Amino acid sequence: MPPKDPCQKQACEIQKCLQANNYVESKCRSVIQELRKCCAQYTKGRSVVCSGFEKEEEENLTLNGNK
């Protein structure tokens, strides 16, 4: 059995928040920020739920490097 994802709880909280707020992301900013904080604590690849943020950061670095 693979180890539990360290940021799974925060990811679930985002889903609950989005469902409760008709998927209006702006109403869940604080919950999303909590997931970002969790993801920042772990090395790249450690958390599957953080992979989207990691990809976003890579894309931003690529875009900013090409300016």
MODELLER restraints for C-alpha pairs under 7 A, 6 or more apart:
rsr = mdl.restraints
at = mdl.atoms
rsr.add(forms.Gaussian(group=physical.xy_distance, feature=features.Distance(at['CA:5:A'], at['CA:47:A']), mean=5.42, stdev=0.5))
rsr.add(forms.Gaussian(group=physical.xy_distance, feature=features.Distance(at['CA:5:A'], at['CA:48:A']), mean=6.72, stdev=0.5))
rsr.add(forms.Gaussian(group=physical.xy_distance, feature=features.Distance(at['CA:6:A'], at['CA:47:A']), mean=6.32, stdev=0.5))
rsr.add(forms.Gaussian(group=physical.xy_distance, feature=features.Distance(at['CA:7:A'], at['CA:35:A']), mean=6.67, stdev=0.5))
rsr.add(forms.Gaussian(group=physical.xy_distance, feature=features.Distance(at['CA:7:A'], at['CA:38:A']), mean=5.96, stdev=0.5))
rsr.add(forms.Gaussian(group=physical.xy_distance, feature=features.Distance(at['CA:7:A'], at['CA:39:A']), mean=6.74, stdev=0.5))
rsr.add(forms.Gaussian(group=physical.xy_distance, feature=features.Distance(at['CA:7:A'], at['CA:47:A']), mean=6.56, stdev=0.5))
rsr.add(forms.Gaussian(group=physical.xy_distance, feature=features.Distance(at['CA:7:A'], at['CA:49:A']), mean=6.65, stdev=0.5))
rsr.add(forms.Gaussian(group=physical.xy_distance, feature=features.Distance(at['CA:8:A'], at['CA:49:A']), mean=6.55, stdev=0.5))
rsr.add(forms.Gaussian(group=physical.xy_distance, feature=features.Distance(at['CA:10:A'], at['CA:34:A']), mean=6.68, stdev=0.5))
rsr.add(forms.Gaussian(group=physical.xy_distance, feature=features.Distance(at['CA:10:A'], at['CA:35:A']), mean=5.19, stdev=0.5))
rsr.add(forms.Gaussian(group=physical.xy_distance, feature=features.Distance(at['CA:11:A'], at['CA:35:A']), mean=6.51, stdev=0.5))
rsr.add(forms.Gaussian(group=physical.xy_distance, feature=features.Distance(at['CA:11:A'], at['CA:49:A']), mean=6.69, stdev=0.5))
rsr.add(forms.Gaussian(group=physical.xy_distance, feature=features.Distance(at['CA:13:A'], at['CA:31:A']), mean=6.81, stdev=0.5))
rsr.add(forms.Gaussian(group=physical.xy_distance, feature=features.Distance(at['CA:14:A'], at['CA:28:A']), mean=6.93, stdev=0.5))
rsr.add(forms.Gaussian(group=physical.xy_distance, feature=features.Distance(at['CA:14:A'], at['CA:31:A']), mean=5.84, stdev=0.5))
rsr.add(forms.Gaussian(group=physical.xy_distance, feature=features.Distance(at['CA:14:A'], at['CA:32:A']), mean=6.24, stdev=0.5))
rsr.add(forms.Gaussian(group=physical.xy_distance, feature=features.Distance(at['CA:17:A'], at['CA:28:A']), mean=6.03, stdev=0.5))
rsr.add(forms.Gaussian(group=physical.xy_distance, feature=features.Distance(at['CA:18:A'], at['CA:24:A']), mean=6.34, stdev=0.5))
rsr.add(forms.Gaussian(group=physical.xy_distance, feature=features.Distance(at['CA:18:A'], at['CA:25:A']), mean=6.57, stdev=0.5))
rsr.add(forms.Gaussian(group=physical.xy_distance, feature=features.Distance(at['CA:18:A'], at['CA:28:A']), mean=6.62, stdev=0.5))
rsr.add(forms.Gaussian(group=physical.xy_distance, feature=features.Distance(at['CA:21:A'], at['CA:27:A']), mean=6.84, stdev=0.5))
rsr.add(forms.Gaussian(group=physical.xy_distance, feature=features.Distance(at['CA:39:A'], at['CA:50:A']), mean=5.67, stdev=0.5))
rsr.add(forms.Gaussian(group=physical.xy_distance, feature=features.Distance(at['CA:45:A'], at['CA:51:A']), mean=6.91, stdev=0.5))
